[in-house]
């Protein structure tokens, strides 16, 4: 038989035995558990349950979780099952599984642990109060002693699963927050229209590469490009058509650059490309190939075929470069095309 809650809470047979040993519950306690069931719980079951739910309904905090009606009836049935099984075969994995499940249910309904600890204490008192007078003092003392140990076991197991579920839920929430954080971070770094890096991100990247160049001499190249005939597209077909063209061009460029390269929107129809570990000659060749590829592509927008082409200027990092003068140089390279 599977014991999923035991497995989730890591209650192996060894751990079950260790916990029983801590509470000094052993085989000899099965006899007193039988006395508890036959002499105390079974004859007084309805009295105990009724008194217990009078207690729950007399306190505002419990009433928030256990409302009169069908919910309270279901809880009464659960309480009856709990009482009929209290202490029965307490050494078995079945007993541990059922008691751990109580903590899972409490976690699901959001019942604070302090409330069910108090409820357990009240239930223990109600059971003890119903020990019949005809039982001899030795058996009464044994029942009281056993009740303390078995209720302690049940509380410990409910708390264990409650906190395991709570920790699992917390970890899941943290994972979700981390994923959402990564998604938001990625979105905040991107141009919302084209999916290229936004201006701040691409300029920050160039700054980082400038630092690496100063520290270890890693060469990189920067390209500034603009899209030809964007004004004519916007005027003839509308700005939404122009947006489609920009998105498609970025998509096509991304398909041709390396995984380590970057493209960012500088503004309007101007883009910056960054090629780490690539000198100016290789960057020029790369851009020439990209432009040739773009020239062979087109889009059909509202019955009009739109061709693609770009102008570009290229520069590589030099000694003493800072971001402003590097951008001025690549902008000049573009204007001279």
C-alpha positions in Angstrom: 0.0 0.0 0.0 1.2 3.5 -0.8 1.5 6.1 1.9 2.0 9.4 -0.1 1.8 11.8 2.8 4.3 9.6 4.8 6.6 9.7 1.7 6.2 13.5 1.3 7.0 14.1 5.0 9.8 11.5 4.9 8.2 9.1 7.4 10.0 5.9 6.7 9.5 2.9 9.0 12.7 3.8 10.8 11.5 7.3 11.5 8.1 6.0 12.6 9.9 3.7 15.1 12.1 6.6 16.3 9.1 8.8 16.9 7.3 6.1 18.9 10.4 5.5 20.9 10.7 9.2 21.7 7.1 9.2 23.1 7.7 5.8 24.8 4.8 4.2 22.9 5.3 0.5 22.6 3.5 -2.8 22.2 2.2 -2.8 25.7 0.3 0.4 25.0 -2.0 -1.5 22.6 -3.9 -3.0 25.5 -4.7 0.3 27.1 -5.6 1.7 23.7 -8.2 -1.1 23.5 -9.5 -0.1 26.9 -9.7 3.5 25.8 -11.8 2.6 22.8 -14.1 0.1 24.5 -14.6 1.7 27.9 -14.4 5.4 27.1 -14.7 6.5 23.5 -17.3 4.0 22.0 -19.9 4.4 24.9 -19.5 8.2 24.9 -18.8 8.9 21.3 -21.8 11.2 20.7 -21.4 13.0 24.0 -17.7 13.8 23.2 -18.4 14.9 19.7 -21.4 17.1 20.8 -19.4 18.7 23.6 -16.5 19.2 21.2 -18.5 21.1 18.6 -20.3 23.2 21.3 -16.7 24.2 22.2 -15.8 25.0 18.6 -19.0 27.0 18.0 -18.6 29.0 21.3 -15.3 30.6 20.0 -15.3 33.2 17.3 -12.1 32.1 15.7 -13.3 28.5 15.2 -16.6 29.6 13.9 -14.8 31.3 11.0 -13.6 27.9 9.8 -16.4 25.6 10.9 -19.8 27.1 9.9 -23.1 25.4 10.9 -24.7 23.3 8.2 -23.1 20.8 5.8 -19.6 21.8 6.5 -20.0 21.2 10.3 -21.7 17.8 9.6 -18.7 16.7 7.5 -16.4 17.8 10.2 -18.4 15.9 12.8 -18.1 12.7 10.6 -14.4 13.3 10.3 -14.2 13.7 14.1 -16.1 10.5 14.6 -13.6 8.6 12.4 -10.7 10.3 14.2 -12.0 9.2 17.6 -12.8 5.6 16.6 -9.2 5.3 15.3 -7.5 7.1 18.2 -4.6 5.0 19.4 -5.7 2.0 17.2 -2.7 0.3 15.6 -0.6 3.5 16.4 2.6 1.7 15.3 1.3 1.2 11.7 2.1 3.4 8.6 -1.7 3.6 8.2 -2.0 5.4 11.5 0.8 7.8 10.6 -0.7 8.4 7.1 -4.1 9.3 8.5 -2.7 11.6 11.1 -0.4 13.4 8.7 -3.4 13.9 6.4 -5.1 15.9 9.1 -2.3 18.4 8.9 -2.7 18.5 5.1 -6.4 19.3 5.4 -5.8 22.0 8.0 -3.2 23.5 5.7 -5.7 23.5 2.8 -8.4 25.3 4.8 -5.9 27.7 6.3 -6.6 26.7 10.0 -3.8 28.2 12.1 -1.8 25.5 14.1 -2.5 27.3 17.4 -6.2 26.7 16.9 -6.0 22.9 16.3 -3.4 22.5 19.1 -6.0 24.1 21.4 -8.7 21.9 19.9 -6.6 18.7 20.5 -6.1 19.8 24.1 -9.9 20.3 24.5 -10.6 16.9 22.9 -8.2 15.2 25.2 -9.9 16.8 28.3 -13.4 15.7 27.0 -12.2 12.1 26.6 -10.6 12.1 30.1 -13.8 13.6 31.6 -15.7 10.7 30.2 -13.6 8.0 31.8 -16.2 5.9 33.7 -16.1 5.9 37.5 -16.2 2.1 37.7 -12.7 1.8 36.2 -10.0 1.2 38.8 -7.4 3.9 39.6 -4.6 1.9 37.8 -6.5 1.8 34.5 -7.6 5.5 34.9 -3.9 6.5 35.3 -2.9 4.4 32.4 -5.5 5.9 30.1 -4.6 9.4 31.2 -0.9 8.7 30.6 -1.6 7.0 27.2 -3.9 9.9 26.2 -1.1 12.4 26.8 1.3 10.4 24.6 -1.1 9.6 21.7 -2.5 13.1 21.5 1.1 14.4 21.5 1.8 12.0 18.6 -1.2 13.2 16.7 -0.4 16.9 17.2 3.2 16.3 16.2 2.2 14.5 13.0 -0.4 17.1 12.0 2.1 19.9 12.6 4.7 18.1 10.6 2.6 17.7 7.5 1.1 21.2 8.0 4.6 22.8 7.8 5.8 20.5 5.1 2.8 21.6 2.9 3.3 25.2 3.9 7.0 25.0 3.0 6.2 23.4 -0.3 3.7 26.1 -1.1 6.2 28.8 -0.1 8.9 27.2 -2.3 6.4 27.0 -5.2 5.5 30.7 -4.6 9.1 31.7 -4.5 9.8 29.8 -7.7 6.8 31.5 -9.3 8.0 34.9 -8.2 11.5 34.2 -9.5 10.1 33.2 -12.8 7.9 36.2 -12.9 10.9 38.3 -11.9 12.9 36.9 -14.8 10.1 37.4 -17.2 9.6 41.0 -16.1 13.3 41.6 -16.2 13.5 40.3 -19.7 10.6 42.4 -20.8 12.1 45.5 -19.2 15.2 44.9 -21.2 13.4 44.6 -24.5 11.9 47.0 -27.0 8.2 46.2 -26.8 7.7 46.6 -30.6 10.6 44.7 -32.2 11.8 42.4 -29.4 15.3 43.8 -29.8 17.1 45.1 -26.7 15.9 48.5 -25.7 18.1 51.6 -25.9 19.2 51.5 -22.2 20.0 47.8 -22.4 22.1 47.9 -25.6 24.0 51.0 -24.3 24.6 49.3 -21.0 25.9 46.3 -22.8 28.4 48.4 -24.8 29.5 50.1 -21.6 30.2 46.6 -20.1 32.2 45.6 -23.2 34.2 48.9 -22.9 35.1 47.8 -19.4 36.2 44.4 -20.6 38.3 46.0 -23.3 40.0 48.2 -20.7 40.6 45.2 -18.4 41.6 42.4 -20.8 41.7 43.9 -24.3 38.7 42.1 -25.7 37.9 43.7 -29.0 34.3 44.3 -30.2 32.6 46.1 -33.0 29.5 48.2 -33.0 27.2 48.8 -35.9 24.6 51.5 -36.3 22.0 50.9 -39.0 18.8 52.5 -40.2 16.0 51.0 -42.4 15.6 52.5 -45.8 12.4 54.0 -47.1 10.6 53.8 -43.7 9.1 57.3 -44.2 7.6 56.2 -47.5 6.1 53.0 -45.9 4.6 54.9 -43.1 3.1 57.6 -45.4 1.8 55.1 -48.0 0.7 52.2 -45.8 0.4 53.6 -42.3 2.6 53.4 -39.2 1.2 49.9 -38.3 2.7 48.7 -41.6 6.0 50.4 -40.7 5.9 48.6 -37.3 5.5 45.2 -39.1 8.5 46.0 -41.3 10.7 46.9 -38.3 9.7 43.7 -36.5 10.4 41.5 -39.5 13.8 43.1 -40.2 14.9 42.5 -36.5 13.6 38.9 -36.8 15.7 38.4 -40.0 18.8 40.0 -38.5 18.5 37.9 -35.4 18.4 34.7 -37.5 21.8 35.6 -39.0 23.9 36.9 -36.1 25.6 34.7 -33.6 24.1 33.7 -30.2 26.7 36.0 -28.6 25.8 39.0 -30.7 23.2 41.6 -29.8 20.8 43.9 -31.5 19.1 46.8 -29.8 16.7 49.6 -30.9 18.5 52.9 -30.7 15.4 55.0 -31.7 12.8 55.1 -34.5 14.2 53.0 -37.3 17.8 53.1 -36.0 19.4 50.0 -34.5 22.7 49.2 -32.8 24.3 45.8 -33.3 27.2 44.6 -31.1 29.6 41.9 -32.1 31.9 40.8 -29.2 35.3 39.4 -30.2 34.9 40.7 -33.8 37.1 43.3 -35.5 35.8 46.0 -37.9 36.6 44.1 -41.1 34.7 41.0 -40.0 31.8 43.1 -38.7 31.6 44.9 -42.1 31.5 41.6 -43.9 28.8 40.3 -41.6 26.7 43.4 -42.2 27.2 43.2 -45.9 26.0 39.6 -45.9 23.0 40.5 -43.8 22.1 43.4 -46.1 22.3 41.1 -49.1 20.0 38.6 -47.3 17.5 41.4 -46.4 17.5 42.6 -50.0 16.2 39.2 -51.1 13.3 39.4 -48.7 10.0 41.2 -48.9 6.5 41.5 -47.2 3.1 41.8 -48.7 1.2 44.4 -46.8 -2.3 45.3 -48.0 -1.5 44.2 -51.5 1.8 46.1 -51.6 5.1 44.4 -51.8 7.6 46.0 -49.4 11.3 45.3 -50.0 13.9 45.4 -47.2 17.2 47.2 -47.1 19.4 49.0 -44.5 22.3 51.4 -44.4 24.9 50.7 -41.8 28.1 52.1 -40.3 30.7 50.0 -38.4 33.4 50.8 -35.9 35.6 48.8 -33.6 36.6 49.8 -30.1 39.8 51.8 -29.7 42.1 52.8 -26.9 40.6 55.6 -24.8 37.1 55.0 -26.1 34.2 56.0 -23.9 30.5 55.5 -24.8 29.8 59.0 -26.2 32.8 59.1 -28.6 32.2 55.5 -29.7 28.6 56.3 -30.6 29.6 59.5 -32.4 32.1 57.6 -34.5 29.7 54.8 -35.5 27.0 57.5 -36.2 29.5 59.2 -38.5 30.3 55.9 -40.2 26.6 55.5 -40.9 26.3 59.0 -42.3 29.2 58.5 -44.6 27.7 55.5 -46.2 
